[in-house]
Every structure is written in C-alpha cells, then in structure tokens.
Amino acid sequence: MSKETRLNLAIQKTGRLADESRSLLERCGIDLLKSKDQLVCKAQNFPLDVFFVRVNDIPTFVATNACHIGIISQNILMDEQTVTTNPQLKGIQTLMELGFGRCRLSIAVPNSSEYQGIKAFEGKRIATSYQGLLREYLKQNDVNCEIVPMQGAVEIAPRMGMADAICDLVSTGTTLAINGLKEVEVIFESQSVLIRNSELNTVQEELLERLRLRLKSVQVAKSSKYITLHCPVKKLEEIKSILPGSEAPTILALQGREDLVAVHAVCNEGVFWNTMEDLKAMGASSIMVLPIEKMLD
C-alpha cells in the first residue's frame, strides 16, 4: 500500500501522553508494534503509520505534511501558534478533544506572598516554558513584566531568586505544594487533542473519518455504562426518570411475571452507588451496571 493511501500520525515518543496515546489506539482496535526504540511503525490492521517524536516537534511534523495528523496537548499547540509567524503552523486544525492529559497552565507564587490580583505582577519576573501563552495573557490584562524563559525545573525559580512567580502546568498541584508555591491564576485549561493539516487526499480524508469514528466510539463507551434491572410496572416511569442520561431504555416482559418488567438502558452519565440505592428504594431489583467496550451511534 502506497504512502498516498495511508495516514501518518505523530505522537509523543516518551512522556506524559505517550502511553495514553498508544493505549487509545489499542482501544480503537489498532495494533502497533511494541518496540519503544522505533521512530516509526506501521499499524498491523489499519492503514496508519505512527511516528514517535519529541512532543514539541509534533506541530512542525503536521504543519509540513511529514505527518497528516498528530496527538498533542492543547497548551503546546497553542503556545507554538502564539509565538510563530509561520502560516503553516497557524493553519493546523484541531479535529477533536481526546479527554486525557488534562491539566491547566497556571501562575503560582510563594506561599508567603499575599496575592492581590494580576496587576500585582507589574514590573515583576515570571519564569515559564510557555512564553507565548503567558505573554498573551499578560497583554490581555495590560500587565508589563519580565518573562524569564526556562525549559525545566521552573518551580525552583522563586527559591533561587530567578523570578517572583512561575507559570507552569498543574495537574494535581503536588509539585507546587512540595516547592512552597500556591496557584493564583489559571491561564489555560488543556487536554490532549487530535490535530490535522489541510493536505490530505481523498483516500486519506476517508481514513481519517474512519479513525475519528473509532476515537469517538471509544470516548462514548468510556463515559457510558449499560444498566439492567427488574422494575415494578407501577414504578416504571419513576425509575426511568432517575436513570442517568438514558433517553430511551428498552423494556422487556419477564416470563411469568405481570408485575415486573426488565429495563435495559445505556446511561451516558455516571451510575453511582447513590443512584443504585435510589433505584433499589423504588422497588428495582437485580440491578447490574456493566462497562461498554465499544459503541457506535
């Protein structure tokens, strides 16, 4: 199969999103070679070639059509597009959010600081690896301060006297706490996204749509549950009303029982213990909540 009839996908070689990107492809039924030393591998059962690259290189790979699509954190893409003058990079499109790698880009200050709002950074120094997004945020808030560029260990900058604050990614906040810092401003909410360029041919567009449908299916299945229960006929409407996110449950007769029916439903919201307890209190029985592996509308 020629390269014109295959898709090229760039993902992070190592790091925060690498394993989750591989796992996502596997859940989409795409079999990849397992070697982590390879820079590129072919999917075994889908017309897809996967390139393992440095995360900051993914926008360039996609923009130059070395790869047609990529999986990347929104914060990295937005930062690259903010600082670049390259129209190819600015032309990268976000196709869909993928729901993993969630984090936020935030400004943090030492715990001892009395924070009095964004204007307090006027004339101060902020250390960051995300100069573009920070610069735009400060500009929007009409704040002039020095941006100290760093590529790692940003959280130690205040302790070393290099900056008054930092701007860095936060997920749990543990790293900030360990380094005596507190989060005071959220600049950008981020997660992983699927990106693409505009250079795909007709066959590649069709392949991309097939991949997108698989990704969507995995997302829907992950957030949905299949619930079955036995329901008193007199309580059917009440019980249907509390099934989370279920629009049209299937109602089945139970052999030899005129007072009970079986209810089967796909719930696209969480089914928690309190929901099951409420169902039980209304007279439901034999309640089962099952995971869904795949789902297509």
Stockholm file with secondary structure:
# STOCKHOLM 1.0

chainA/1-297         MSKETRLNLAIQKTGRLADESRSLLERCGIDLLKSKDQLVCKAQNFPLDVFFVRVNDIPTFVATNACHIGIISQNILMDEQTVTTNPQLKGIQTLMELGFGRCRLSIAVPNSSEYQGIKAFEGKRIATSYQGLLREYLKQNDVNCEIVPMQGAVEIAPRMGMADAICDLVSTGTTLAINGLKEVEVIFESQSVLIRNSELNTVQEELLERLRLRLKSVQVAKSSKYITLHCPVKKLEEIKSILPGSEAPTILALQGREDLVAVHAVCNEGVFWNTMEDLKAMGASSIMVLPIEKMLD
#=GR chainA/1-297 SS CCGGGSEEEEEESSSTTHHHHHHHHHHTTCCCCCCSSCSEEECSSSSEEEEEECGGGHHHHHHTTSSSEEEEEHHHHHHHHHHCCCHHHHTCEEEEECSCSCEEEEEEEETTCCCCCGGGGTTCEEEESCHHHHHHHHHHTTCCCEEEECSSCGGGTTTTTSCSEEEEEESSSHHHHHTTEEEEEEEEEECEEEEECSCCCHHHHHHHHHHHHHHHHHHHHHHCEEEEEEEEGGGHHHHHHHSTTCSSCEEEEETTEEEEEEEEEEESSCCCHHHHHHHHHTTCEEEEEEECSCCCC
#=GC SS_cons         CCGGGSEEEEEESSSTTHHHHHHHHHHTTCCCCCCSSCSEEECSSSSEEEEEECGGGHHHHHHTTSSSEEEEEHHHHHHHHHHCCCHHHHTCEEEEECSCSCEEEEEEEETTCCCCCGGGGTTCEEEESCHHHHHHHHHHTTCCCEEEECSSCGGGTTTTTSCSEEEEEESSSHHHHHTTEEEEEEEEEECEEEEECSCCCHHHHHHHHHHHHHHHHHHHHHHCEEEEEEEEGGGHHHHHHHSTTCSSCEEEEETTEEEEEEEEEEESSCCCHHHHHHHHHTTCEEEEEEECSCCCC
//
